[in-house]
């Protein structure tokens, strides 16, 4: 870039950033479908590579040694995580990535403020506002994402809803303090002490905002925090006067909000209810106990019995859930599907929008096992057909097939759209035990007259059913 005059350099930088932005948009579009997700990732990665190279060559880099060291460290950490983190841990990993994005915005904002003030140059009001917003939103994203990670990983912090009066009061106080400190940053720019206090208050706010939310709502929270990280990056773009960072942050922020809205709709819950409702924190008098629901009503079956039922079926629908991901049963399930298909059985998969712990979780697992995309049916598409299904095989799903969502207006999941598997002729549920899902409530489907419970590991049970079916 030094070979060009400043005007030519600016043109090349602008065009390169535009190309990178277009690649980000097309990559994001590709991620909307499993079939195009890989090419979407490649396009986005190429766009990021162009953005990094152009930024490094724009003559604003102080020391390439630190840049190279950072790239090397990040590459090692990323490679280790890519190899070691299981598919079941992806939601936690996404939460961490959101947090890293948030703290990066905080560090850039504070470093820019400190460098500007130390150089004796005044901070204008627009830059001060951008610094304050980047610090505020980035800090909230960082601690909020850490709490989300701990809840999903079930370490340090309980996964259930934590509802106390002091938490709600703390949220209000901390939010007002953050707003007041942001205004102070704009009215009296250049006071670093105000910025440090704003960072501290915002870190506390991120913790108190997410700690009350139950594990069932964590996928929504992660999507929202992803949006926050994008908004923080966008604000950082205004600080650095970097158009590509503004565009990229806007894309991430907007897509995160859209995804959050989609997930809230799938759960029949408003974002306000997710953030302040304390999912799962209902009065004990309103919750039926497991003894009330299950006592003397559970029909336990073996793999041999399940194979005999499947032998006479013409149409089978498989409902995957988080339990399938935990047991890594997708390949064993694929073998079962192939065997059924070879015998003329029509097999589909019914995918709930929030099955697993993040959107698309089940789709990715099934695609990994080479299940055809056309076999993955969305909830709204397949729900009207359950009346004509001979057998539904539920593998590790719970809340997304719980009929209480339709039948009990006092239930924590009341009104949540579910897969109407209970309307099928026979329902077979593979589950380790009768333990509840994230909502913390029993599932009457398990005790229904047309339900057979197959207790055991999802992968092993799928293998046993396949072997038993071969012997018939």
C-alpha positions as CSV (number, residue, x, y, z in Angstrom):
1,X,0.0,0.0,0.0
2,X,2.9,2.4,0.6
3,X,3.6,2.3,-3.2
4,X,0.4,4.2,-3.8
5,X,-0.3,7.9,-3.2
6,X,-2.8,8.6,-0.4
7,X,-5.8,9.1,-2.7
8,X,-5.2,5.8,-4.6
9,X,-4.6,4.0,-1.2
10,X,-8.0,5.3,0.1
11,X,-9.7,4.1,-3.1
12,X,-8.1,0.6,-2.8
13,X,-9.0,0.4,0.9
14,X,-12.6,1.4,0.2
15,X,-13.1,-1.0,-2.6
16,X,-11.5,-3.9,-0.6
17,X,-13.8,-3.1,2.4
18,X,-16.8,-3.1,0.0
19,X,-15.8,-6.5,-1.4
20,X,-15.4,-7.9,2.2
21,X,-18.8,-6.4,3.2
22,X,-20.5,-8.1,0.2
23,X,-18.8,-11.4,1.1
24,X,-20.1,-11.1,4.6
25,X,-23.7,-10.5,3.4
26,X,-23.6,-13.4,0.9
27,X,-21.9,-15.6,3.6
28,X,-24.7,-14.8,6.0
29,X,-27.3,-15.6,3.4
30,X,-25.6,-19.0,2.9
31,X,-25.8,-19.8,6.5
32,X,-29.6,-19.8,6.4
33,X,-29.7,-23.3,4.9
34,X,-27.6,-26.4,5.8
35,X,-27.0,-27.1,2.1
36,X,-25.3,-23.8,1.6
37,X,-23.8,-23.3,5.1
38,X,-20.3,-24.5,4.2
39,X,-20.0,-22.2,1.2
40,X,-21.4,-19.4,3.4
41,X,-18.7,-20.0,6.0
42,X,-16.0,-20.0,3.3
43,X,-17.3,-16.7,1.8
44,X,-17.4,-15.1,5.3
45,X,-13.9,-16.3,6.1
46,X,-12.6,-14.9,2.8
47,X,-14.2,-11.6,3.5
48,X,-12.6,-11.5,7.0
49,X,-9.2,-12.4,5.4
50,X,-9.5,-9.5,3.0
51,X,-10.6,-7.1,5.8
52,X,-7.6,-8.1,8.0
53,X,-5.0,-7.8,5.3
54,X,-6.3,-4.4,4.1
55,X,-6.4,-3.1,7.6
56,X,-2.9,-4.3,8.4
57,X,-1.6,-2.7,5.2
58,X,-3.4,0.6,5.8
59,X,-0.3,2.1,7.6
60,X,-2.0,2.3,10.9
61,X,-0.2,-0.7,12.5
62,X,2.2,0.2,15.3
63,X,3.9,-3.1,15.6
64,X,3.5,-6.2,13.5
65,X,5.2,-8.3,16.1
66,X,2.2,-8.0,18.5
67,X,-0.2,-8.6,15.6
68,X,1.6,-11.8,14.6
69,X,1.7,-13.0,18.3
70,X,-2.0,-12.4,18.6
71,X,-2.8,-14.3,15.4
72,X,-0.6,-17.2,16.5
73,X,-2.2,-17.4,20.0
74,X,-5.7,-17.1,18.6
75,X,-5.0,-19.8,16.0
76,X,-3.7,-22.2,18.6
77,X,-6.7,-21.6,20.9
78,X,-9.2,-21.9,18.0
79,X,-7.6,-25.1,16.7
80,X,-7.6,-26.8,20.1
81,X,-11.3,-25.8,20.7
82,X,-12.3,-26.9,17.2
83,X,-10.8,-30.3,17.8
84,X,-11.8,-30.9,21.4
85,X,-15.2,-29.2,21.8
86,X,-18.1,-31.6,21.1
87,X,-21.2,-30.7,19.2
88,X,-23.1,-30.7,22.5
89,X,-20.7,-27.9,23.7
90,X,-21.2,-25.6,20.7
91,X,-23.8,-23.3,22.5
92,X,-21.3,-22.8,25.4
93,X,-18.6,-22.1,22.8
94,X,-20.8,-19.5,21.0
95,X,-21.4,-17.9,24.4
96,X,-17.7,-17.6,25.0
97,X,-17.2,-16.1,21.5
98,X,-19.8,-13.5,22.2
99,X,-18.1,-12.6,25.4
100,X,-14.7,-12.3,23.6
101,X,-16.2,-10.0,21.1
102,X,-17.7,-7.9,23.9
103,X,-14.5,-7.5,25.8
104,X,-12.6,-6.8,22.6
105,X,-14.8,-3.8,22.1
106,X,-14.3,-2.6,25.7
107,X,-10.5,-2.9,25.3
108,X,-10.5,-1.0,22.0
109,X,-12.8,1.7,23.3
110,X,-10.8,2.3,26.5
111,X,-7.4,2.1,24.7
112,X,-8.6,4.7,22.2
113,X,-9.9,7.0,24.9
114,X,-6.7,6.7,26.9
115,X,-4.4,7.2,23.9
116,X,-6.4,10.3,22.7
117,X,-6.4,12.0,26.2
118,X,-2.7,11.2,26.8
119,X,-1.8,12.8,23.5
120,X,-3.5,16.0,24.7
121,X,-6.2,15.9,22.0
122,X,-9.8,16.6,23.1
123,X,-12.5,13.9,22.6
124,X,-15.5,15.2,20.7
125,X,-19.0,14.3,21.8
126,X,-19.7,11.8,19.0
127,X,-16.5,9.9,19.8
128,X,-17.2,10.0,23.5
129,X,-20.7,8.6,22.9
130,X,-19.3,5.8,20.8
131,X,-16.7,5.0,23.4
132,X,-19.3,5.0,26.2
133,X,-21.7,2.8,24.2
134,X,-18.9,0.4,23.1
135,X,-17.8,0.1,26.7
136,X,-21.3,-0.3,28.1
137,X,-22.6,-2.9,25.6
138,X,-19.3,-4.7,25.4
139,X,-19.0,-5.1,29.1
140,X,-22.6,-6.3,29.5
141,X,-22.0,-8.8,26.7
142,X,-18.8,-10.1,28.3
143,X,-20.1,-10.9,31.8
144,X,-23.6,-11.9,30.5
145,X,-21.9,-14.4,28.1
146,X,-19.8,-15.8,30.9
147,X,-22.9,-16.4,33.0
148,X,-24.6,-18.0,30.0
149,X,-21.6,-20.3,29.5
150,X,-21.7,-21.3,33.2
151,X,-25.4,-22.1,33.2
152,X,-25.2,-24.2,30.0
153,X,-22.0,-26.0,31.3
154,X,-23.6,-26.3,34.7
155,X,-20.5,-25.1,36.5
156,X,-20.2,-22.4,39.2
157,X,-23.7,-21.1,38.5
158,X,-27.0,-23.2,38.7
159,X,-28.7,-23.7,35.4
160,X,-32.2,-22.9,36.7
161,X,-33.9,-19.5,37.1
162,X,-32.6,-17.4,39.9
163,X,-35.3,-15.0,41.0
164,X,-34.8,-12.7,44.0
165,X,-36.2,-9.3,44.7
166,X,-32.7,-7.7,45.1
167,X,-31.7,-8.9,41.6
168,X,-34.5,-7.0,40.0
169,X,-33.7,-3.9,42.1
170,X,-30.1,-4.2,41.2
171,X,-30.8,-4.3,37.5
172,X,-32.8,-1.1,37.7
173,X,-30.1,0.7,39.8
174,X,-27.2,-0.5,37.6
175,X,-29.1,0.4,34.4
176,X,-29.8,3.9,35.6
177,X,-26.2,4.3,36.7
178,X,-24.9,3.1,33.3
179,X,-27.2,5.6,31.6
180,X,-26.1,8.4,33.8
181,X,-22.4,7.7,33.3
182,X,-22.9,7.5,29.5
183,X,-24.5,10.9,29.6
184,X,-21.6,12.2,31.7
185,X,-19.2,10.9,29.1
186,X,-21.0,12.9,26.4
187,X,-21.5,16.1,28.4
188,X,-18.0,16.1,29.9
189,X,-15.8,14.1,27.5
190,X,-12.2,13.4,28.5
191,X,-12.7,12.1,32.0
192,X,-11.2,8.7,32.1
193,X,-12.4,8.0,35.7
194,X,-16.0,8.2,34.5
195,X,-15.1,5.6,31.8
196,X,-13.6,3.2,34.3
197,X,-16.6,3.4,36.5
198,X,-18.9,2.9,33.6
199,X,-17.0,-0.3,32.7
200,X,-17.2,-1.6,36.2
201,X,-21.0,-0.9,36.5
202,X,-21.6,-2.4,33.1
203,X,-19.8,-5.6,34.0
204,X,-22.0,-5.9,37.1
205,X,-25.1,-5.2,35.0
206,X,-24.3,-8.0,32.6
207,X,-24.1,-10.4,35.5
208,X,-27.3,-9.4,37.1
209,X,-29.2,-9.3,33.8
210,X,-28.4,-12.9,32.9
211,X,-28.2,-14.7,36.3
212,X,-32.0,-14.7,36.8
213,X,-32.7,-16.4,33.5
214,X,-33.2,-20.2,33.4
215,X,-31.3,-22.6,31.3
216,X,-34.3,-23.2,29.0
217,X,-34.1,-19.6,27.8
218,X,-30.3,-19.6,27.3
219,X,-30.5,-20.2,23.5
220,X,-32.5,-16.9,23.3
221,X,-30.1,-15.1,25.6
222,X,-27.1,-16.3,23.5
223,X,-28.7,-15.0,20.3
224,X,-29.4,-11.7,22.1
225,X,-25.8,-11.4,23.4
226,X,-24.6,-12.2,19.9
227,X,-26.5,-9.1,18.8
228,X,-25.1,-7.1,21.6
229,X,-21.5,-8.0,20.5
230,X,-22.3,-6.8,17.0
231,X,-23.7,-3.5,18.3
232,X,-20.6,-3.0,20.4
233,X,-18.4,-3.7,17.4
234,X,-20.4,-1.2,15.4
235,X,-19.9,1.5,18.0
236,X,-16.2,0.6,18.0
237,X,-16.2,1.2,14.2
238,X,-17.3,4.8,14.8
239,X,-14.5,5.2,17.3
240,X,-11.9,4.0,14.8
241,X,-13.6,5.5,11.8
242,X,-13.6,2.1,10.2
243,X,-16.5,1.6,7.8
244,X,-16.1,-2.1,7.5
245,X,-16.3,-2.6,11.3
246,X,-19.5,-0.5,11.3
247,X,-21.0,-2.6,8.5
248,X,-20.0,-5.9,10.1
249,X,-21.2,-4.9,13.5
250,X,-24.5,-3.9,12.1
251,X,-24.9,-7.2,10.3
252,X,-24.2,-9.2,13.4
253,X,-26.4,-6.9,15.5
254,X,-29.4,-7.1,13.1
255,X,-29.1,-10.9,12.5
256,X,-28.9,-11.5,16.2
257,X,-32.0,-9.5,16.9
258,X,-33.9,-11.4,14.0
259,X,-32.8,-14.7,15.4
260,X,-33.8,-13.7,18.9
261,X,-37.3,-12.8,17.6
262,X,-37.6,-16.1,15.7
263,X,-36.7,-18.1,18.8
264,X,-39.0,-16.1,21.1
265,X,-41.8,-16.8,18.6
266,X,-40.9,-20.5,18.6
267,X,-41.3,-20.5,22.4
268,X,-44.4,-18.3,22.4
269,X,-42.6,-15.9,24.7
270,X,-41.8,-12.2,24.5
271,X,-38.2,-11.0,24.9
272,X,-39.3,-9.1,28.0
273,X,-40.7,-12.3,29.5
274,X,-37.5,-14.1,28.8
275,X,-35.4,-11.4,30.4
276,X,-37.5,-10.7,33.4
277,X,-39.9,-13.6,33.7
278,X,-37.6,-16.2,35.4
279,X,-38.6,-19.2,33.2
280,X,-39.3,-22.2,35.3
281,X,-39.8,-20.2,38.5
282,X,-43.4,-21.0,39.1
283,X,-45.2,-21.6,42.3
284,X,-44.9,-25.1,43.6
285,X,-48.7,-25.4,43.9
286,X,-49.0,-25.0,40.2
287,X,-46.6,-27.8,39.3
288,X,-47.7,-31.4,39.1
289,X,-45.2,-33.7,40.7
290,X,-43.6,-36.7,38.9
291,X,-45.6,-39.0,41.2
292,X,-48.9,-37.4,40.1
293,X,-48.0,-37.8,36.4
294,X,-46.0,-41.0,36.2
295,X,-47.1,-43.3,39.1
296,X,-48.2,-46.7,37.8
297,X,-48.7,-45.3,34.3
298,X,-45.3,-45.8,32.6
299,X,-45.1,-48.5,29.9
300,X,-41.4,-49.6,29.7
301,X,-40.4,-51.5,26.6
302,X,-37.3,-53.3,25.2
303,X,-35.4,-52.8,21.9
304,X,-37.0,-56.1,20.7
305,X,-40.5,-54.8,21.3
306,X,-39.7,-51.6,19.6
307,X,-38.4,-53.5,16.6
308,X,-41.6,-55.5,16.3
309,X,-43.7,-52.2,16.3
310,X,-41.5,-50.6,13.7
311,X,-41.7,-53.8,11.5
312,X,-45.4,-53.2,10.9
313,X,-45.1,-49.4,10.4
314,X,-45.5,-47.7,7.0
315,X,-44.6,-44.2,8.2
316,X,-42.2,-43.2,10.9
317,X,-41.2,-39.8,12.2
318,X,-38.1,-39.3,14.3
319,X,-37.9,-36.4,16.7
320,X,-34.3,-35.6,17.8
321,X,-33.5,-33.7,21.0
322,X,-30.6,-32.7,23.1
323,X,-30.3,-36.3,24.4
324,X,-29.4,-37.4,20.9
325,X,-26.6,-34.9,20.8
326,X,-25.3,-35.9,24.2
327,X,-25.2,-39.6,23.2
328,X,-23.8,-38.8,19.7
329,X,-26.5,-41.1,18.4
330,X,-26.9,-39.5,14.9
331,X,-24.9,-42.1,13.0
332,X,-26.7,-45.0,14.7
333,X,-30.0,-43.4,14.0
334,X,-28.9,-43.0,10.3
335,X,-28.3,-46.7,10.2
336,X,-31.8,-47.4,11.6
337,X,-33.3,-45.0,9.0
338,X,-31.5,-46.7,6.1
339,X,-32.7,-50.1,7.3
340,X,-36.3,-48.9,7.6
341,X,-36.1,-47.2,4.2
342,X,-34.8,-50.4,2.6
343,X,-38.0,-52.1,3.8
344,X,-40.2,-49.5,2.2
345,X,-40.9,-47.4,5.4
346,X,-41.3,-43.7,4.8
347,X,-39.1,-41.9,7.4
348,X,-39.0,-38.2,8.2
349,X,-37.4,-36.1,10.9
350,X,-39.4,-33.5,12.8
351,X,-37.3,-30.6,13.9
352,X,-38.4,-28.2,16.6
353,X,-36.9,-24.6,16.2
354,X,-35.4,-24.7,19.7
355,X,-34.6,-28.4,19.9
356,X,-31.1,-28.8,21.5
357,X,-29.5,-25.7,22.9
358,X,-29.3,-23.4,19.8
359,X,-31.0,-23.0,16.5
360,X,-30.0,-25.5,13.9
361,X,-28.4,-27.8,16.5
362,X,-30.3,-30.9,15.3
363,X,-30.0,-30.0,11.6
364,X,-26.2,-29.9,11.9
365,X,-26.1,-33.2,13.8
366,X,-28.2,-35.0,11.2
367,X,-26.4,-33.5,8.3
368,X,-23.2,-34.8,9.9
369,X,-24.7,-38.3,9.6
370,X,-25.6,-37.6,5.9
371,X,-29.3,-37.5,6.5
372,X,-30.9,-35.9,3.4
373,X,-32.0,-32.3,3.9
374,X,-35.4,-33.0,2.5
375,X,-36.0,-35.5,5.3
376,X,-35.7,-32.7,7.9
377,X,-39.2,-31.3,8.3
378,X,-40.0,-28.1,10.2
379,X,-42.5,-28.1,13.0
380,X,-45.2,-26.1,11.3
381,X,-44.9,-28.2,8.2
382,X,-45.1,-31.7,9.8
383,X,-47.5,-31.0,12.8
384,X,-50.7,-31.4,10.7
385,X,-49.5,-34.9,9.6
386,X,-48.9,-36.6,13.0
387,X,-52.5,-38.0,12.9
388,X,-51.5,-40.2,10.0
389,X,-48.1,-41.3,11.5
390,X,-47.7,-45.0,12.6
391,X,-44.8,-44.5,14.9
392,X,-43.0,-41.5,16.3
393,X,-39.5,-42.2,17.7
394,X,-38.5,-39.4,20.2
395,X,-34.8,-39.5,20.9
396,X,-33.8,-37.4,23.9
397,X,-36.4,-34.6,23.5
398,X,-38.6,-33.5,26.3
399,X,-40.1,-30.0,26.6
400,X,-40.6,-29.6,22.8
401,X,-43.0,-32.6,22.8
402,X,-44.7,-31.9,26.2
403,X,-48.5,-31.7,25.7
404,X,-48.8,-29.5,28.8
405,X,-47.9,-26.6,26.5
406,X,-51.3,-27.1,24.9
407,X,-53.3,-28.3,27.8
408,X,-52.3,-26.5,31.0
409,X,-52.4,-22.7,30.9
410,X,-50.6,-22.6,34.3
411,X,-47.6,-24.5,33.0
412,X,-44.3,-22.7,32.6
413,X,-44.3,-23.7,29.0
414,X,-48.0,-22.8,28.4
415,X,-48.6,-21.7,24.8
416,X,-45.2,-22.8,23.6
417,X,-45.5,-24.4,20.1
418,X,-44.7,-28.1,20.4
419,X,-44.4,-31.1,18.1
420,X,-47.8,-32.8,18.4
421,X,-46.3,-36.3,18.6
422,X,-48.9,-37.5,21.1
423,X,-51.4,-37.6,18.2
424,X,-49.5,-40.4,16.4
425,X,-50.7,-44.0,16.7
426,X,-47.6,-45.1,18.7
427,X,-45.0,-43.0,20.4
428,X,-41.6,-44.5,21.4
429,X,-39.4,-42.4,23.6
430,X,-35.7,-43.1,24.1
431,X,-34.5,-41.5,27.3
432,X,-32.1,-42.4,30.1
433,X,-34.6,-41.7,32.8
434,X,-37.8,-39.7,33.5
435,X,-35.8,-36.6,34.5
436,X,-37.4,-33.4,33.4
437,X,-36.1,-31.1,30.7
438,X,-34.8,-27.5,31.3
439,X,-38.4,-26.4,32.1
440,X,-38.2,-28.6,35.2
441,X,-41.7,-30.2,34.8
442,X,-42.8,-33.7,34.2
443,X,-44.1,-34.7,30.7
444,X,-47.5,-36.5,30.6
445,X,-46.5,-37.9,27.1
446,X,-44.3,-40.4,28.9
447,X,-47.3,-41.8,30.7
448,X,-49.7,-41.8,27.8
449,X,-51.5,-45.0,26.7
450,X,-49.9,-44.9,23.3
451,X,-46.3,-44.3,24.6
452,X,-43.6,-46.9,25.1
453,X,-40.6,-45.8,27.1
454,X,-37.2,-47.2,26.0
455,X,-34.8,-46.4,28.9
456,X,-31.1,-46.2,28.0
457,X,-28.4,-44.4,26.1
458,X,-29.7,-43.0,22.8
459,X,-26.9,-44.4,20.7
460,X,-26.9,-47.9,22.2
461,X,-30.7,-48.1,22.0
462,X,-30.7,-47.1,18.3
463,X,-28.1,-49.8,17.7
464,X,-30.1,-52.4,19.6
465,X,-33.3,-51.6,17.8
466,X,-31.5,-51.8,14.4
467,X,-30.0,-55.2,15.3
468,X,-33.3,-56.5,16.6
469,X,-35.0,-55.3,13.4
470,X,-32.5,-57.2,11.3
471,X,-33.4,-60.4,13.0
472,X,-37.1,-60.2,12.3
